[in-house]
């Protein structure tokens, strides 16, 4: 494993810890640093999207979850998260499409 990925993983882990404590600004900073080191890291986009969503920035969350599913088309949680953000915006067609895709990927994913 390269140092680049190890460092990115460390930022992701730290970001998750910040997010679990409700410190979404520092979580976003950590995920952004991870993406500087590993720009195609779907997990970093996924988690940064979740932090943006929890911070109340649904549009930025949608952008990050879109990148996450582009990089990892099997990420049911990213589809579901994006679906919730679309639902919040009143874009029910896109929300339904994302929830449907999440369930196709993981039929037992209750949140979808």
Backbone atoms as SQL, in Angstrom:
CREATE TABLE atoms (id INTEGER PRIMARY KEY, chain TEXT, resi INTEGER, resn TEXT, atom TEXT, x REAL, y REAL, z REAL);
INSERT INTO atoms VALUES
  (1, 'A', 1, 'UNK', 'N', 0.849, -1.178, 0.000),
  (2, 'A', 1, 'UNK', 'CA', 0.000, 0.000, 0.000),
  (3, 'A', 1, 'UNK', 'C', 0.890, 1.234, 0.000),
  (4, 'A', 2, 'UNK', 'N', 0.524, 2.214, -0.809),
  (5, 'A', 2, 'UNK', 'CA', 1.350, 3.410, -0.886),
  (6, 'A', 2, 'UNK', 'C', 1.104, 4.315, 0.313),
  (7, 'A', 3, 'UNK', 'N', 2.082, 5.163, 0.571),
  (8, 'A', 3, 'UNK', 'CA', 1.946, 6.138, 1.652),
  (9, 'A', 3, 'UNK', 'C', 0.767, 7.055, 1.382),
  (10, 'A', 4, 'UNK', 'N', 0.528, 7.371, 0.097),
  (11, 'A', 4, 'UNK', 'CA', -0.589, 8.241, -0.282),
  (12, 'A', 4, 'UNK', 'C', -1.911, 7.693, 0.256),
  (13, 'A', 5, 'UNK', 'N', -2.154, 6.419, 0.039),
  (14, 'A', 5, 'UNK', 'CA', -3.409, 5.824, 0.500),
  (15, 'A', 5, 'UNK', 'C', -3.444, 5.686, 2.018),
  (16, 'A', 6, 'UNK', 'N', -2.317, 5.384, 2.624),
  (17, 'A', 6, 'UNK', 'CA', -2.262, 5.269, 4.077),
  (18, 'A', 6, 'UNK', 'C', -2.601, 6.610, 4.713),
  (19, 'A', 7, 'UNK', 'N', -2.016, 7.693, 4.195),
  (20, 'A', 7, 'UNK', 'CA', -2.297, 9.024, 4.728),
  (21, 'A', 7, 'UNK', 'C', -3.754, 9.412, 4.487),
  (22, 'A', 8, 'UNK', 'N', -4.272, 9.112, 3.324),
  (23, 'A', 8, 'UNK', 'CA', -5.674, 9.420, 3.027),
  (24, 'A', 8, 'UNK', 'C', -6.587, 8.650, 3.971),
  (25, 'A', 9, 'UNK', 'N', -6.271, 7.390, 4.189),
  (26, 'A', 9, 'UNK', 'CA', -7.080, 6.580, 5.112),
  (27, 'A', 9, 'UNK', 'C', -7.045, 7.158, 6.524),
  (28, 'A', 10, 'UNK', 'N', -5.894, 7.670, 6.942),
  (29, 'A', 10, 'UNK', 'CA', -5.788, 8.271, 8.272),
  (30, 'A', 10, 'UNK', 'C', -6.685, 9.500, 8.367),
  (31, 'A', 11, 'UNK', 'N', -6.693, 10.331, 7.321),
  (32, 'A', 11, 'UNK', 'CA', -7.582, 11.496, 7.321),
  (33, 'A', 11, 'UNK', 'C', -9.048, 11.073, 7.351),
  (34, 'A', 12, 'UNK', 'N', -9.385, 10.006, 6.625),
  (35, 'A', 12, 'UNK', 'CA', -10.771, 9.528, 6.617),
  (36, 'A', 12, 'UNK', 'C', -11.171, 9.061, 8.012),
  (37, 'A', 13, 'UNK', 'N', -10.317, 8.287, 8.644),
  (38, 'A', 13, 'UNK', 'CA', -10.620, 7.804, 10.003),
  (39, 'A', 13, 'UNK', 'C', -10.787, 8.968, 10.972),
  (40, 'A', 14, 'UNK', 'N', -9.913, 9.950, 10.873),
  (41, 'A', 14, 'UNK', 'CA', -10.017, 11.119, 11.745),
  (42, 'A', 14, 'UNK', 'C', -11.312, 11.888, 11.460),
  (43, 'A', 15, 'UNK', 'N', -11.640, 12.008, 10.178),
  (44, 'A', 15, 'UNK', 'CA', -12.873, 12.702, 9.801),
  (45, 'A', 15, 'UNK', 'C', -14.103, 12.012, 10.349),
  (46, 'A', 16, 'UNK', 'N', -14.107, 10.694, 10.314),
  (47, 'A', 16, 'UNK', 'CA', -15.233, 9.936, 10.859),
  (48, 'A', 16, 'UNK', 'C', -15.367, 10.195, 12.358),
  (49, 'A', 17, 'UNK', 'N', -14.245, 10.249, 13.054),
  (50, 'A', 17, 'UNK', 'CA', -14.289, 10.535, 14.497),
  (51, 'A', 17, 'UNK', 'C', -14.866, 11.925, 14.764),
  (52, 'A', 18, 'UNK', 'N', -14.432, 12.922, 13.985),
  (53, 'A', 18, 'UNK', 'CA', -15.000, 14.267, 14.143),
  (54, 'A', 18, 'UNK', 'C', -16.498, 14.249, 13.871),
  (55, 'A', 19, 'UNK', 'N', -16.910, 13.566, 12.808),
  (56, 'A', 19, 'UNK', 'CA', -18.326, 13.521, 12.453),
  (57, 'A', 19, 'UNK', 'C', -19.152, 12.854, 13.548),
  (58, 'A', 20, 'UNK', 'N', -18.621, 11.803, 14.132),
  (59, 'A', 20, 'UNK', 'CA', -19.338, 11.104, 15.210),
  (60, 'A', 20, 'UNK', 'C', -19.547, 12.005, 16.420),
  (61, 'A', 21, 'UNK', 'N', -18.659, 12.983, 16.590),
  (62, 'A', 21, 'UNK', 'CA', -18.791, 13.931, 17.704),
  (63, 'A', 21, 'UNK', 'C', -19.622, 15.154, 17.311),
  (64, 'A', 22, 'UNK', 'N', -20.076, 15.180, 16.058),
  (65, 'A', 22, 'UNK', 'CA', -20.877, 16.310, 15.597),
  (66, 'A', 22, 'UNK', 'C', -20.062, 17.506, 15.146),
  (67, 'A', 23, 'UNK', 'N', -18.756, 17.341, 15.003),
  (68, 'A', 23, 'UNK', 'CA', -17.873, 18.411, 14.539),
  (69, 'A', 23, 'UNK', 'C', -17.708, 18.276, 13.027),
  (70, 'A', 24, 'UNK', 'N', -18.729, 18.732, 12.308),
  (71, 'A', 24, 'UNK', 'CA', -18.777, 18.509, 10.872),
  (72, 'A', 24, 'UNK', 'C', -17.781, 19.374, 10.107),
  (73, 'A', 25, 'UNK', 'N', -17.443, 20.560, 10.619),
  (74, 'A', 25, 'UNK', 'CA', -16.451, 21.389, 9.934),
  (75, 'A', 25, 'UNK', 'C', -15.087, 20.703, 9.901),
  (76, 'A', 26, 'UNK', 'N', -14.657, 20.170, 11.029),
  (77, 'A', 26, 'UNK', 'CA', -13.371, 19.461, 11.045),
  (78, 'A', 26, 'UNK', 'C', -13.444, 18.148, 10.278),
  (79, 'A', 27, 'UNK', 'N', -14.592, 17.490, 10.306),
  (80, 'A', 27, 'UNK', 'CA', -14.758, 16.269, 9.518),
  (81, 'A', 27, 'UNK', 'C', -14.586, 16.580, 8.032),
  (82, 'A', 28, 'UNK', 'N', -15.246, 17.631, 7.578),
  (83, 'A', 28, 'UNK', 'CA', -15.147, 18.031, 6.163),
  (84, 'A', 28, 'UNK', 'C', -13.704, 18.354, 5.812),
  (85, 'A', 29, 'UNK', 'N', -13.007, 19.048, 6.708),
  (86, 'A', 29, 'UNK', 'CA', -11.608, 19.370, 6.462),
  (87, 'A', 29, 'UNK', 'C', -10.776, 18.098, 6.292),
  (88, 'A', 30, 'UNK', 'N', -10.999, 17.112, 7.145),
  (89, 'A', 30, 'UNK', 'CA', -10.244, 15.853, 7.052),
  (90, 'A', 30, 'UNK', 'C', -10.538, 15.120, 5.747),
  (91, 'A', 31, 'UNK', 'N', -11.813, 15.038, 5.376),
  (92, 'A', 31, 'UNK', 'CA', -12.160, 14.353, 4.140),
  (93, 'A', 31, 'UNK', 'C', -11.599, 15.091, 2.923),
  (94, 'A', 32, 'UNK', 'N', -11.577, 16.410, 2.987),
  (95, 'A', 32, 'UNK', 'CA', -10.997, 17.201, 1.898),
  (96, 'A', 32, 'UNK', 'C', -9.494, 16.931, 1.789),
  (97, 'A', 33, 'UNK', 'N', -8.819, 16.846, 2.924),
  (98, 'A', 33, 'UNK', 'CA', -7.383, 16.525, 2.907),
  (99, 'A', 33, 'UNK', 'C', -7.154, 15.128, 2.325),
  (100, 'A', 34, 'UNK', 'N', -8.014, 14.180, 2.672),
  (101, 'A', 34, 'UNK', 'CA', -7.900, 12.834, 2.107),
  (102, 'A', 34, 'UNK', 'C', -8.027, 12.881, 0.595),
  (103, 'A', 35, 'UNK', 'N', -8.951, 13.698, 0.114),
  (104, 'A', 35, 'UNK', 'CA', -9.173, 13.788, -1.336),
  (105, 'A', 35, 'UNK', 'C', -8.021, 14.485, -2.049),
  (106, 'A', 36, 'UNK', 'N', -7.318, 15.362, -1.373),
  (107, 'A', 36, 'UNK', 'CA', -6.119, 15.958, -1.970),
  (108, 'A', 36, 'UNK', 'C', -5.054, 14.892, -2.207),
  (109, 'A', 37, 'UNK', 'N', -4.981, 13.925, -1.290),
  (110, 'A', 37, 'UNK', 'CA', -3.989, 12.855, -1.405),
  (111, 'A', 37, 'UNK', 'C', -4.454, 11.727, -2.326),
  (112, 'A', 38, 'UNK', 'N', -5.738, 11.474, -2.346),
  (113, 'A', 38, 'UNK', 'CA', -6.304, 10.372, -3.147),
  (114, 'A', 38, 'UNK', 'C', -7.604, 10.873, -3.784),
  (115, 'A', 39, 'UNK', 'N', -7.489, 11.607, -4.899),
  (116, 'A', 39, 'UNK', 'CA', -8.652, 12.281, -5.482),
  (117, 'A', 39, 'UNK', 'C', -9.771, 11.352, -5.980),
  (118, 'A', 40, 'UNK', 'N', -9.497, 10.085, -6.103),
  (119, 'A', 40, 'UNK', 'CA', -10.519, 9.143, -6.560),
  (120, 'A', 40, 'UNK', 'C', -11.001, 8.230, -5.443),
  (121, 'A', 41, 'UNK', 'N', -10.951, 8.704, -4.222),
  (122, 'A', 41, 'UNK', 'CA', -11.343, 7.899, -3.078),
  (123, 'A', 41, 'UNK', 'C', -12.846, 8.069, -2.828),
  (124, 'A', 42, 'UNK', 'N', -13.608, 7.069, -3.220),
  (125, 'A', 42, 'UNK', 'CA', -15.066, 7.121, -3.086),
  (126, 'A', 42, 'UNK', 'C', -15.495, 7.241, -1.627),
  (127, 'A', 43, 'UNK', 'N', -14.766, 6.578, -0.731),
  (128, 'A', 43, 'UNK', 'CA', -15.124, 6.626, 0.687),
  (129, 'A', 43, 'UNK', 'C', -15.026, 8.044, 1.248),
  (130, 'A', 44, 'UNK', 'N', -14.006, 8.783, 0.826),
  (131, 'A', 44, 'UNK', 'CA', -13.849, 10.165, 1.292),
  (132, 'A', 44, 'UNK', 'C', -14.996, 11.032, 0.789),
  (133, 'A', 45, 'UNK', 'N', -15.362, 10.864, -0.487),
  (134, 'A', 45, 'UNK', 'CA', -16.511, 11.616, -1.017),
  (135, 'A', 45, 'UNK', 'C', -17.789, 11.244, -0.272),
  (136, 'A', 46, 'UNK', 'N', -17.985, 9.959, -0.061),
  (137, 'A', 46, 'UNK', 'CA', -19.186, 9.489, 0.637),
  (138, 'A', 46, 'UNK', 'C', -19.295, 10.128, 2.023),
  (139, 'A', 47, 'UNK', 'N', -18.213, 10.045, 2.786),
  (140, 'A', 47, 'UNK', 'CA', -18.236, 10.566, 4.148),
  (141, 'A', 47, 'UNK', 'C', -18.312, 12.089, 4.189),
  (142, 'A', 48, 'UNK', 'N', -17.656, 12.756, 3.245),
  (143, 'A', 48, 'UNK', 'CA', -17.760, 14.219, 3.216),
  (144, 'A', 48, 'UNK', 'C', -19.188, 14.626, 2.858),
  (145, 'A', 49, 'UNK', 'N', -19.824, 13.866, 1.961),
  (146, 'A', 49, 'UNK', 'CA', -21.224, 14.136, 1.646),
  (147, 'A', 49, 'UNK', 'C', -22.106, 14.018, 2.869),
  (148, 'A', 50, 'UNK', 'N', -21.864, 12.988, 3.655),
  (149, 'A', 50, 'UNK', 'CA', -22.636, 12.792, 4.884),
  (150, 'A', 50, 'UNK', 'C', -22.408, 13.953, 5.862),
  (151, 'A', 51, 'UNK', 'N', -21.165, 14.412, 5.972),
  (152, 'A', 51, 'UNK', 'CA', -20.862, 15.536, 6.865),
  (153, 'A', 51, 'UNK', 'C', -21.548, 16.814, 6.370),
  (154, 'A', 52, 'UNK', 'N', -21.474, 17.057, 5.065),
  (155, 'A', 52, 'UNK', 'CA', -22.161, 18.236, 4.521),
  (156, 'A', 52, 'UNK', 'C', -23.667, 18.144, 4.789),
  (157, 'A', 53, 'UNK', 'N', -24.239, 16.969, 4.581),
  (158, 'A', 53, 'UNK', 'CA', -25.672, 16.805, 4.799),
  (159, 'A', 53, 'UNK', 'C', -26.020, 17.092, 6.263),
  (160, 'A', 54, 'UNK', 'N', -25.257, 16.520, 7.168),
  (161, 'A', 54, 'UNK', 'CA', -25.521, 16.724, 8.591),
  (162, 'A', 54, 'UNK', 'C', -25.282, 18.166, 9.020),
  (163, 'A', 55, 'UNK', 'N', -24.483, 18.882, 8.270),
  (164, 'A', 55, 'UNK', 'CA', -24.237, 20.298, 8.538),
  (165, 'A', 55, 'UNK', 'C', -25.364, 21.162, 7.963),
  (166, 'A', 56, 'UNK', 'N', -26.204, 20.558, 7.114),
  (167, 'A', 56, 'UNK', 'CA', -27.322, 21.295, 6.533),
  (168, 'A', 56, 'UNK', 'C', -27.087, 21.773, 5.120),
  (169, 'A', 57, 'UNK', 'N', -26.040, 21.295, 4.477),
  (170, 'A', 57, 'UNK', 'CA', -25.724, 21.702, 3.105),
  (171, 'A', 57, 'UNK', 'C', -26.024, 20.552, 2.148),
  (172, 'A', 58, 'UNK', 'N', -27.300, 20.395, 1.836),
  (173, 'A', 58, 'UNK', 'CA', -27.745, 19.300, 0.982),
  (174, 'A', 58, 'UNK', 'C', -27.176, 19.344, -0.424),
  (175, 'A', 59, 'UNK', 'N', -26.996, 20.552, -0.962),
  (176, 'A', 59, 'UNK', 'CA', -26.462, 20.655, -2.318),
  (177, 'A', 59, 'UNK', 'C', -25.033, 20.138, -2.402),
  (178, 'A', 60, 'UNK', 'N', -24.205, 20.503, -1.429),
  (179, 'A', 60, 'UNK', 'CA', -22.830, 20.003, -1.424),
  (180, 'A', 60, 'UNK', 'C', -22.809, 18.498, -1.164),
  (181, 'A', 61, 'UNK', 'N', -23.730, 18.030, -0.333),
  (182, 'A', 61, 'UNK', 'CA', -23.825, 16.589, -0.073),
  (183, 'A', 61, 'UNK', 'C', -24.144, 15.849, -1.367),
  (184, 'A', 62, 'UNK', 'N', -25.095, 16.363, -2.125),
  (185, 'A', 62, 'UNK', 'CA', -25.462, 15.731, -3.401),
  (186, 'A', 62, 'UNK', 'C', -24.257, 15.681, -4.328),
  (187, 'A', 63, 'UNK', 'N', -23.486, 16.758, -4.398),
  (188, 'A', 63, 'UNK', 'CA', -22.286, 16.778, -5.255),
  (189, 'A', 63, 'UNK', 'C', -21.317, 15.668, -4.849),
  (190, 'A', 64, 'UNK', 'N', -21.078, 15.551, -3.547),
  (191, 'A', 64, 'UNK', 'CA', -20.117, 14.541, -3.092),
  (192, 'A', 64, 'UNK', 'C', -20.654, 13.135, -3.272),
  (193, 'A', 65, 'UNK', 'N', -21.929, 12.906, -2.972),
  (194, 'A', 65, 'UNK', 'CA', -22.493, 11.572, -3.170),
  (195, 'A', 65, 'UNK', 'C', -22.528, 11.206, -4.649),
  (196, 'A', 66, 'UNK', 'N', -22.701, 12.190, -5.517),
  (197, 'A', 66, 'UNK', 'CA', -22.649, 11.927, -6.964),
  (198, 'A', 66, 'UNK', 'C', -21.249, 11.454, -7.351),
  (199, 'A', 67, 'UNK', 'N', -20.225, 12.095, -6.796),
  (200, 'A', 67, 'UNK', 'CA', -18.855, 11.651, -7.052),
  (201, 'A', 67, 'UNK', 'C', -18.625, 10.254, -6.472),
  (202, 'A', 68, 'UNK', 'N', -19.155, 10.001, -5.282),
  (203, 'A', 68, 'UNK', 'CA', -18.970, 8.690, -4.648),
  (204, 'A', 68, 'UNK', 'C', -19.555, 7.584, -5.511),
  (205, 'A', 69, 'UNK', 'N', -20.759, 7.781, -6.037),
  (206, 'A', 69, 'UNK', 'CA', -21.367, 6.713, -6.849),
  (207, 'A', 69, 'UNK', 'C', -20.726, 6.631, -8.233),
  (208, 'A', 70, 'UNK', 'N', -20.161, 7.731, -8.708),
  (209, 'A', 70, 'UNK', 'CA', -19.425, 7.667, -9.972),
  (210, 'A', 70, 'UNK', 'C', -18.192, 6.785, -9.799),
  (211, 'A', 71, 'UNK', 'N', -17.524, 6.936, -8.653),
  (212, 'A', 71, 'UNK', 'CA', -16.309, 6.170, -8.390),
  (213, 'A', 71, 'UNK', 'C', -16.593, 4.757, -7.891),
  (214, 'A', 72, 'UNK', 'N', -17.711, 4.583, -7.192),
  (215, 'A', 72, 'UNK', 'CA', -18.094, 3.268, -6.679),
  (216, 'A', 72, 'UNK', 'C', -19.587, 3.066, -6.921),
  (217, 'A', 73, 'UNK', 'N', -19.952, 2.574, -8.106),
  (218, 'A', 73, 'UNK', 'CA', -21.363, 2.417, -8.456),
  (219, 'A', 73, 'UNK', 'C', -22.118, 1.410, -7.583),
  (220, 'A', 74, 'UNK', 'N', -21.421, 0.724, -6.691),
  (221, 'A', 74, 'UNK', 'CA', -22.071, -0.248, -5.800),
  (222, 'A', 74, 'UNK', 'C', -22.297, 0.288, -4.392),
  (223, 'A', 75, 'UNK', 'N', -22.154, 1.588, -4.199),
  (224, 'A', 75, 'UNK', 'CA', -22.296, 2.202, -2.878),
  (225, 'A', 75, 'UNK', 'C', -23.768, 2.520, -2.606),
  (226, 'A', 76, 'UNK', 'N', -24.478, 1.542, -2.069),
  (227, 'A', 76, 'UNK', 'CA', -25.912, 1.700, -1.795),
  (228, 'A', 76, 'UNK', 'C', -26.167, 2.845, -0.819),
  (229, 'A', 77, 'UNK', 'N', -25.286, 3.013, 0.156),
  (230, 'A', 77, 'UNK', 'CA', -25.481, 4.071, 1.148),
  (231, 'A', 77, 'UNK', 'C', -25.382, 5.457, 0.520),
  (232, 'A', 78, 'UNK', 'N', -24.480, 5.629, -0.442),
  (233, 'A', 78, 'UNK', 'CA', -24.358, 6.929, -1.106),
  (234, 'A', 78, 'UNK', 'C', -25.612, 7.218, -1.931),
  (235, 'A', 79, 'UNK', 'N', -26.125, 6.195, -2.625),
  (236, 'A', 79, 'UNK', 'CA', -27.376, 6.396, -3.362),
  (237, 'A', 79, 'UNK', 'C', -28.503, 6.778, -2.407),
  (238, 'A', 80, 'UNK', 'N', -28.588, 6.097, -1.291),
  (239, 'A', 80, 'UNK', 'CA', -29.649, 6.372, -0.328),
  (240, 'A', 80, 'UNK', 'C', -29.507, 7.765, 0.280),
  (241, 'A', 81, 'UNK', 'N', -28.289, 8.130, 0.653),
  (242, 'A', 81, 'UNK', 'CA', -28.058, 9.463, 1.202),
  (243, 'A', 81, 'UNK', 'C', -28.432, 10.545, 0.211),
  (244, 'A', 82, 'UNK', 'N', -28.006, 10.354, -1.037),
  (245, 'A', 82, 'UNK', 'CA', -28.345, 11.336, -2.066),
  (246, 'A', 82, 'UNK', 'C', -29.850, 11.378, -2.269),
  (247, 'A', 83, 'UNK', 'N', -30.492, 10.206, -2.177),
  (248, 'A', 83, 'UNK', 'CA', -31.945, 10.170, -2.300),
  (249, 'A', 83, 'UNK', 'C', -32.632, 10.991, -1.218),
  (250, 'A', 84, 'UNK', 'N', -32.145, 10.906, -0.007),
  (251, 'A', 84, 'UNK', 'CA', -32.707, 11.701, 1.094),
  (252, 'A', 84, 'UNK', 'C', -32.523, 13.191, 0.804),
  (253, 'A', 85, 'UNK', 'N', -31.340, 13.566, 0.336),
  (254, 'A', 85, 'UNK', 'CA', -31.081, 14.980, 0.035),
  (255, 'A', 85, 'UNK', 'C', -31.997, 15.469, -1.090),
  (256, 'A', 86, 'UNK', 'N', -32.188, 14.634, -2.113),
  (257, 'A', 86, 'UNK', 'CA', -33.123, 15.011, -3.183),
  (258, 'A', 86, 'UNK', 'C', -34.549, 15.130, -2.645),
  (259, 'A', 87, 'UNK', 'N', -34.942, 14.207, -1.772),
  (260, 'A', 87, 'UNK', 'CA', -36.283, 14.261, -1.181),
  (261, 'A', 87, 'UNK', 'C', -36.467, 15.558, -0.423),
  (262, 'A', 88, 'UNK', 'N', -35.456, 15.944, 0.342),
  (263, 'A', 88, 'UNK', 'CA', -35.509, 17.188, 1.109),
  (264, 'A', 88, 'UNK', 'C', -35.706, 18.405, 0.209),
  (265, 'A', 89, 'UNK', 'N', -35.166, 18.336, -1.003),
  (266, 'A', 89, 'UNK', 'CA', -35.296, 19.438, -1.957),
  (267, 'A', 89, 'UNK', 'C', -36.619, 19.386, -2.723),
  (268, 'A', 90, 'UNK', 'N', -37.386, 18.312, -2.517),
  (269, 'A', 90, 'UNK', 'CA', -38.644, 18.155, -3.247),
  (270, 'A', 90, 'UNK', 'C', -38.478, 17.534, -4.617),
  (271, 'A', 91, 'UNK', 'N', -37.301, 17.000, -4.905),
  (272, 'A', 91, 'UNK', 'CA', -37.030, 16.352, -6.190),
  (273, 'A', 91, 'UNK', 'C', -37.309, 14.857, -6.018),
  (274, 'A', 92, 'UNK', 'N', -38.596, 14.538, -6.012),
  (275, 'A', 92, 'UNK', 'CA', -39.027, 13.178, -5.678),
  (276, 'A', 92, 'UNK', 'C', -38.671, 12.152, -6.750),
  (277, 'A', 93, 'UNK', 'N', -38.621, 12.554, -8.001),
  (278, 'A', 93, 'UNK', 'CA', -38.254, 11.605, -9.056),
  (279, 'A', 93, 'UNK', 'C', -36.811, 11.124, -8.876),
  (280, 'A', 94, 'UNK', 'N', -35.901, 12.064, -8.626),
  (281, 'A', 94, 'UNK', 'CA', -34.499, 11.678, -8.413),
  (282, 'A', 94, 'UNK', 'C', -34.348, 10.898, -7.116),
  (283, 'A', 95, 'UNK', 'N', -35.091, 11.301, -6.097),
  (284, 'A', 95, 'UNK', 'CA', -35.031, 10.581, -4.815),
  (285, 'A', 95, 'UNK', 'C', -35.468, 9.135, -5.011),
  (286, 'A', 96, 'UNK', 'N', -36.573, 8.938, -5.692),
  (287, 'A', 96, 'UNK', 'CA', -37.081, 7.588, -5.924),
  (288, 'A', 96, 'UNK', 'C', -36.089, 6.761, -6.738),
  (289, 'A', 97, 'UNK', 'N', -35.480, 7.372, -7.744),
  (290, 'A', 97, 'UNK', 'CA', -34.491, 6.659, -8.561),
  (291, 'A', 97, 'UNK', 'C', -33.303, 6.219, -7.707),
  (292, 'A', 98, 'UNK', 'N', -32.838, 7.097, -6.813),
  (293, 'A', 98, 'UNK', 'CA', -31.701, 6.737, -5.964),
  (294, 'A', 98, 'UNK', 'C', -32.071, 5.665, -4.947),
  (295, 'A', 99, 'UNK', 'N', -33.251, 5.776, -4.335),
  (296, 'A', 99, 'UNK', 'CA', -33.680, 4.746, -3.386),
  (297, 'A', 99, 'UNK', 'C', -33.826, 3.398, -4.086),
  (298, 'A', 100, 'UNK', 'N', -34.372, 3.427, -5.303),
  (299, 'A', 100, 'UNK', 'CA', -34.539, 2.195, -6.073),
  (300, 'A', 100, 'UNK', 'C', -33.189, 1.561, -6.375),
  (301, 'A', 101, 'UNK', 'N', -32.221, 2.386, -6.775),
  (302, 'A', 101, 'UNK', 'CA', -30.881, 1.860, -7.072),
  (303, 'A', 101, 'UNK', 'C', -30.231, 1.298, -5.805),
  (304, 'A', 102, 'UNK', 'N', -30.395, 1.994, -4.697),
  (305, 'A', 102, 'UNK', 'CA', -29.827, 1.498, -3.435),
  (306, 'A', 102, 'UNK', 'C', -30.398, 0.123, -3.099),
  (307, 'A', 103, 'UNK', 'N', -31.691, -0.051, -3.301),
  (308, 'A', 103, 'UNK', 'CA', -32.325, -1.340, -2.997),
  (309, 'A', 103, 'UNK', 'C', -31.930, -2.426, -3.996),
  (310, 'A', 104, 'UNK', 'N', -31.667, -2.046, -5.233),
  (311, 'A', 104, 'UNK', 'CA', -31.169, -3.028, -6.197),
  (312, 'A', 104, 'UNK', 'C', -29.808, -3.561, -5.758),
  (313, 'A', 105, 'UNK', 'N', -28.983, -2.646, -5.246),
  (314, 'A', 105, 'UNK', 'CA', -27.635, -3.021, -4.816),
  (315, 'A', 105, 'UNK', 'C', -27.661, -3.806, -3.519),
  (316, 'A', 106, 'UNK', 'N', -28.583, -3.436, -2.625),
  (317, 'A', 106, 'UNK', 'CA', -28.671, -4.094, -1.322),
  (318, 'A', 106, 'UNK', 'C', -30.125, -4.174, -0.920),
  (319, 'A', 107, 'UNK', 'N', -30.802, -5.258, -1.291),
  (320, 'A', 107, 'UNK', 'CA', -32.238, -5.398, -1.006),
  (321, 'A', 107, 'UNK', 'C', -32.580, -5.338, 0.473),
  (322, 'A', 108, 'UNK', 'N', -31.629, -5.539, 1.345),
  (323, 'A', 108, 'UNK', 'CA', -31.885, -5.496, 2.788),
  (324, 'A', 108, 'UNK', 'C', -31.541, -4.139, 3.412),
  (325, 'A', 109, 'UNK', 'N', -31.202, -3.154, 2.594),
  (326, 'A', 109, 'UNK', 'CA', -30.812, -1.851, 3.113),
  (327, 'A', 109, 'UNK', 'C', -32.068, -1.078, 3.512),
  (328, 'A', 110, 'UNK', 'N', -32.400, -1.154, 4.782),
  (329, 'A', 110, 'UNK', 'CA', -33.657, -0.636, 5.314),
  (330, 'A', 110, 'UNK', 'C', -33.795, 0.869, 5.108),
  (331, 'A', 111, 'UNK', 'N', -32.713, 1.624, 5.223),
  (332, 'A', 111, 'UNK', 'CA', -32.801, 3.075, 5.107),
  (333, 'A', 111, 'UNK', 'C', -33.315, 3.505, 3.731),
  (334, 'A', 112, 'UNK', 'N', -33.057, 2.718, 2.720),
  (335, 'A', 112, 'UNK', 'CA', -33.531, 3.069, 1.373),
  (336, 'A', 112, 'UNK', 'C', -35.002, 2.772, 1.236);
